[in-house]
Amino acid sequence: MKLPDAVPVGNVYAGTFGGMLFSVFGNILAADMVKTAILAAIGAVVSFGVSAGLRAIFNRHRKL
């Protein structure tokens, strides 16, 4: 019975690196996506509030 040929070393390194890369990105992206979405929503609300407030101040100033 003949044993199968050994896997070339480059393929082992590429497979190990690829698996590590996907597992790290999977964990980082899943954990940070929610936080990023919440911070983006807060930033949009604050930006809208500041814009509306400044518009009201400048419109009031023009009428005087």
C-alpha positions as CSV (number, residue, x, y, z in Angstrom):
1,M,0.0,0.0,0.0
2,K,1.4,3.3,-1.1
3,L,1.0,6.4,1.2
4,P,-0.3,9.6,-0.4
5,D,2.1,12.3,-1.4
6,A,2.8,15.0,1.2
7,V,1.1,18.3,0.9
8,P,3.4,21.0,-0.3
9,V,4.5,23.3,2.5
10,G,3.3,26.4,0.7
11,N,-0.3,25.1,0.7
12,V,-0.2,24.4,4.4
13,Y,1.0,27.9,5.2
14,A,-1.6,29.5,2.8
15,G,-4.4,27.4,4.4
16,T,-3.3,28.2,7.9
17,F,-3.0,31.9,7.2
18,G,-6.3,32.0,5.3
19,G,-8.1,30.2,8.2
20,M,-6.6,32.5,10.7
21,L,-7.4,35.6,8.7
22,F,-11.1,34.7,8.2
23,S,-11.5,33.8,11.9
24,V,-10.0,37.1,13.0
25,F,-12.0,39.2,10.6
26,G,-15.2,37.3,11.5
27,N,-14.8,38.0,15.1
28,I,-13.7,41.7,14.7
29,L,-16.5,42.5,12.2
30,A,-19.3,40.8,14.1
31,A,-18.3,42.6,17.4
32,D,-17.7,46.0,15.9
33,M,-20.6,46.2,13.4
34,V,-23.2,46.8,16.0
35,K,-21.1,49.4,17.8
36,T,-20.3,51.1,14.5
37,A,-24.0,51.3,13.5
38,I,-25.0,52.7,16.9
39,L,-22.3,55.4,16.8
40,A,-23.2,56.3,13.2
41,A,-26.9,56.7,14.2
42,I,-25.9,58.9,17.2
43,G,-23.6,61.0,14.9
44,A,-26.4,61.5,12.4
45,V,-28.9,62.6,15.0
46,V,-26.4,65.0,16.6
47,S,-25.4,66.4,13.2
48,F,-29.1,66.9,12.3
49,G,-29.8,68.6,15.6
50,V,-26.8,71.0,15.3
51,S,-27.8,71.8,11.7
52,A,-31.4,72.5,12.7
53,G,-30.3,74.6,15.7
54,L,-27.9,76.7,13.7
55,R,-30.5,77.2,10.9
56,A,-33.0,78.4,13.5
57,I,-30.5,80.8,15.1
58,F,-29.4,82.3,11.7
59,N,-33.0,82.6,10.5
60,R,-33.9,84.4,13.7
61,H,-30.9,86.7,13.3
62,R,-31.9,87.6,9.7
63,K,-35.4,88.7,10.7
64,L,-34.0,91.2,13.2
